[in-house]
Amino acid sequence: PERSCVACRTPRPKRELVRVVRTPLGQVVIDATGRMPGRGAYLCRDAACWDLAGRKRALERALKTPIPTDLVETLAAGPAAFATIEATTRVIGAQTGSPDANPDLNEGGAHGQE
């Protein structure tokens, strides 16, 4: 499936983008697994898009909520900050036996279909 970056509006395969989600509880977080429930918005893994999204307030519009200061700082740090979050999520998932620890198992929808 393809999604569009909220900053540059370029459509790309979902796996090439970073998902930011507003959870049902109202928290706004980077979704390293791509599977968290809630309203999602996508960004390219390009520092220029992260900067543009911050300047245009694209995430605020897409998620229909203010973006917390700590997430704004993470966005300012660029995609390198996401790589750290993603690696931490995989380590925690591996320790708990979560299937999200192995991204190859996360392909497709119900019954492994895409």
C-alpha positions in Angstrom: 0.0 0.0 0.0 1.1 3.5 -0.7 0.8 6.6 1.5 1.7 10.2 1.0 4.2 12.2 3.0 2.4 15.1 4.8 5.3 17.4 4.1 6.2 16.9 0.4 3.0 15.1 -0.6 5.1 12.4 -2.5 3.3 9.0 -2.6 5.6 6.1 -1.5 5.3 2.6 -0.3 4.2 2.5 3.3 7.4 0.8 4.5 9.5 3.7 3.2 7.7 6.2 5.4 7.7 7.0 9.1 4.3 6.9 10.8 3.3 9.4 13.4 0.1 8.5 15.3 -2.4 10.2 17.5 -3.5 7.4 19.8 -7.1 7.0 21.0 -5.9 8.4 24.3 -4.7 11.6 22.5 -0.9 11.0 22.7 1.1 11.8 19.6 4.1 9.4 19.1 6.3 8.0 16.4 5.0 4.6 15.5 8.0 2.5 14.9 5.9 -0.6 14.2 3.4 1.0 11.9 0.6 -0.9 13.7 -0.5 1.3 16.6 -4.2 2.2 16.7 -5.2 5.8 16.0 -5.0 8.5 13.4 -1.7 8.3 11.4 0.3 10.7 9.3 3.4 9.7 7.3 6.8 11.4 6.7 9.6 10.5 4.2 12.8 9.4 5.8 14.4 12.6 4.6 15.6 15.4 7.0 14.2 18.0 4.6 10.7 16.6 4.9 10.9 16.5 8.7 12.0 20.1 8.8 9.3 21.1 6.3 6.6 19.3 8.3 7.6 21.2 11.4 7.6 24.6 9.6 4.3 23.9 7.7 2.6 22.4 10.8 1.6 19.6 8.5 1.5 17.0 11.3 -0.8 19.2 13.4 -3.2 19.5 10.5 -3.1 15.8 9.6 -3.5 14.6 13.1 -5.9 17.3 14.1 -4.1 18.0 17.4 -1.1 20.1 18.7 2.2 18.3 18.5 4.0 17.9 21.9 7.3 19.7 22.4 9.3 16.5 22.8 8.1 15.2 19.4 8.8 18.6 17.8 12.4 18.3 19.1 12.6 14.7 17.7 11.4 16.0 14.3 14.0 18.7 14.4 16.7 16.0 15.0 15.6 14.4 11.8 15.3 10.8 10.7 18.4 9.7 12.7 16.3 10.2 15.9 13.7 7.8 14.4 16.4 5.2 13.7 17.2 5.2 17.4 13.5 4.8 18.4 13.0 2.0 15.8 16.1 0.1 17.1 14.9 0.4 20.7 11.5 -0.9 19.8 13.0 -3.9 18.1 15.2 -4.7 21.1 12.2 -4.4 23.5 10.0 -6.5 21.1 12.7 -9.2 20.9 12.9 -9.4 24.6 9.2 -9.8 25.0 8.7 -12.1 22.0 6.6 -9.5 20.1 6.2 -10.3 16.4 6.8 -6.5 15.9 10.5 -7.2 16.7 10.8 -8.8 13.2 9.6 -6.5 10.5 9.4 -9.3 8.0 6.5 -10.9 9.9 4.6 -7.6 9.8 3.9 -7.8 6.0 0.3 -7.7 4.8 -3.0 -7.6 6.5 -5.3 -10.3 7.7 -3.9 -13.8 7.0 -0.7 -12.4 5.5 -2.4 -10.8 2.5 -1.4 -7.4 1.4 
